[in-house]
């Protein structure tokens, strides 16, 4: 894996770990390496999509463990709570 690919992976991992200082560092390194801004944004967007999917999966897992219907956040289906996240 080349250095630029490693940096893009590190950007995604930083977002997944919710580490502000890591993301700041790896974005700086990416810019030093000349990685285009569009690629940085794409790496970030992919990390956000993965994190959102994992969050929904965990909510469904917790609901199943509690014997609740899938997506029953906040005690039942809702249009005003985290179901819209």
Secondary structure by P-SEA (a helix, b strand, c coil): ccaaaaaaaaaaaaaaaccaaaaaaaaaaaaaacccaaaaaaaaaaaaaaaaaaaaaaaaaaaaaaccccccccccccccccccc
